[in-house]
Amino acid sequence: MLPTLRETVDFYGLMANKALGQNFLLDSNITDKIIRQSLAQQNIPDFHKYNIIEIGPGPGGLTRSILGAEPLSLTVVEMDSRCIKIMEDLRVETNTPMTIINGDAMLFNPAETVASPRQIISNLPYNVSVPLLIKWLTQTKDFSALTLMFQKEVAERIMAPTHSKDYGRVSIIAQLTCSIKKLFDLNPECFTPAPKIWSSVLLFQPLENPINSDDIAKIEKITALAFGQRRKMLRQSLKSIININEKLEQIGILPTARAEEVPPQKFFELSQLL
């Protein structure tokens, strides 16, 4: 019989580590809601056909809810060695095949370790959420879905439309690779310790024909230039690209346009001319 999450945290003296971007989610009503809404949006009853990967499980709140949805298997990747014993306790109590990896998620390649079909579910560590997302977006063919929690302001950047202040590199790459739905927002009091900001849970479902990693690399180069000087016209911010005016006009973009006015598909078309 497992102790409650709070009993587990108290027993192990597990204080959240700011250096690891930790904010623990201990309310099972909320973790169950994350899983329930992810399943509903995917139109599946449970995870019994999927191998699930959880990044940064911490004391295991979300882990318990994932296990409750009966995954084919569960792989957890946790950098904080203090949490490994908690994961080992969970493994003893579950009938689900469970692999525990004590390591850095940035160095972990799911496709090499976990069988397909696979999904990622994570309350992402705030300090590496965007680098992890960009990494996975270059590998969308490896996933059926990703259910991820971000700081609300990061989630707004991911989903931002053109002509908005939040629209940028992350918006473009995410929207060219996935269909994205916001499941819900969480206020700071849901976490221990309470952060100063709200959080949002997003569901990413890879598009049937997402752009590949080589195209993403080209788009990253273009958007770094364009949004690095976002108030300048593209003919100025992208002037280091040979014949940029002609290339822009070829795909129907005015050289006088600014980066925030160009939709993701047009950035993709521009990347194909490089």
Secondary structure in CASP SS format (residue, H / E / C, confidence):
PFRMAT SS
TARGET T0000
AUTHOR 0000-0000-0000
METHOD secondary structure of the structure
MODEL  1
M C 1.00
L C 1.00
P C 1.00
T C 1.00
L H 1.00
R H 1.00
E H 1.00
T H 1.00
V H 1.00
D H 1.00
F H 1.00
Y H 1.00
G C 1.00
L C 1.00
M C 1.00
A C 1.00
N C 1.00
K H 1.00
A H 1.00
L H 1.00
G C 1.00
Q C 1.00
N C 1.00
F E 1.00
L E 1.00
L C 1.00
D C 1.00
S H 1.00
N H 1.00
I H 1.00
T H 1.00
D H 1.00
K H 1.00
I H 1.00
I H 1.00
R H 1.00
Q H 1.00
S H 1.00
L H 1.00
A H 1.00
Q H 1.00
Q H 1.00
N C 1.00
I C 1.00
P C 1.00
D C 1.00
F C 1.00
H C 1.00
K C 1.00
Y C 1.00
N E 1.00
I E 1.00
I E 1.00
E E 1.00
I E 1.00
G C 1.00
P C 1.00
G C 1.00
P C 1.00
G C 1.00
G H 1.00
L H 1.00
T H 1.00
R H 1.00
S H 1.00
I H 1.00
L H 1.00
G H 1.00
A C 1.00
E C 1.00
P C 1.00
L C 1.00
S E 1.00
L E 1.00
T E 1.00
V E 1.00
V E 1.00
E E 1.00
M C 1.00
D C 1.00
S H 1.00
R H 1.00
C H 1.00
I H 1.00
K H 1.00
I H 1.00
M H 1.00
E H 1.00
D H 1.00
L H 1.00
R H 1.00
V H 1.00
E H 1.00
T C 1.00
N C 1.00
T C 1.00
P C 1.00
M E 1.00
T E 1.00
I E 1.00
I E 1.00
N E 1.00
G C 1.00
D C 1.00
A H 1.00
M H 1.00
L H 1.00
F C 1.00
N C 1.00
P H 1.00
A H 1.00
E H 1.00
T H 1.00
V C 1.00
A C 1.00
S C 1.00
P C 1.00
R E 1.00
Q E 1.00
I E 1.00
I E 1.00
S E 1.00
N E 1.00
L C 1.00
P C 1.00
Y H 1.00
N H 1.00
V H 1.00
S H 1.00
V H 1.00
P H 1.00
L H 1.00
L H 1.00
I H 1.00
K H 1.00
W H 1.00
L H 1.00
T C 1.00
Q C 1.00
T H 1.00
K H 1.00
D H 1.00
F C 1.00
S C 1.00
A E 1.00
L E 1.00
T E 1.00
L E 1.00
M E 1.00
F E 1.00
Q E 1.00
K H 1.00
E H 1.00
V H 1.00
A H 1.00
E H 1.00
R H 1.00
I H 1.00
M H 1.00
A C 1.00
P C 1.00
T C 1.00
H C 1.00
S C 1.00
K C 1.00
D C 1.00
Y C 1.00
G C 1.00
R H 1.00
V H 1.00
S H 1.00
I H 1.00
I H 1.00
A H 1.00
Q H 1.00
L H 1.00
T H 1.00
C E 1.00
S E 1.00
I E 1.00
K E 1.00
K E 1.00
L E 1.00
F E 1.00
D E 1.00
L E 1.00
N C 1.00
P H 1.00
E H 1.00
C H 1.00
F E 1.00
T E 1.00
P C 1.00
A C 1.00
P C 1.00
K C 1.00
I C 1.00
W C 1.00
S E 1.00
S E 1.00
V E 1.00
L E 1.00
L E 1.00
F E 1.00
Q E 1.00
P E 1.00
L C 1.00
E C 1.00
N C 1.00
P C 1.00
I C 1.00
N C 1.00
S H 1.00
D H 1.00
D H 1.00
I H 1.00
A H 1.00
K H 1.00
I H 1.00
E H 1.00
K H 1.00
I H 1.00
T H 1.00
A H 1.00
L H 1.00
A H 1.00
F H 1.00
G H 1.00
Q C 1.00
R C 1.00
R C 1.00
K C 1.00
M E 1.00
L H 1.00
R H 1.00
Q H 1.00
S H 1.00
L C 1.00
K C 1.00
S C 1.00
I C 1.00
I C 1.00
N C 1.00
I H 1.00
N H 1.00
E H 1.00
K H 1.00
L H 1.00
E H 1.00
Q H 1.00
I C 1.00
G C 1.00
I C 1.00
L C 1.00
P C 1.00
T C 1.00
A C 1.00
R E 1.00
A H 1.00
E H 1.00
E H 1.00
V C 1.00
P C 1.00
P H 1.00
Q H 1.00
K H 1.00
F H 1.00
F H 1.00
E H 1.00
L H 1.00
S H 1.00
Q C 1.00
L C 1.00
L C 1.00
END
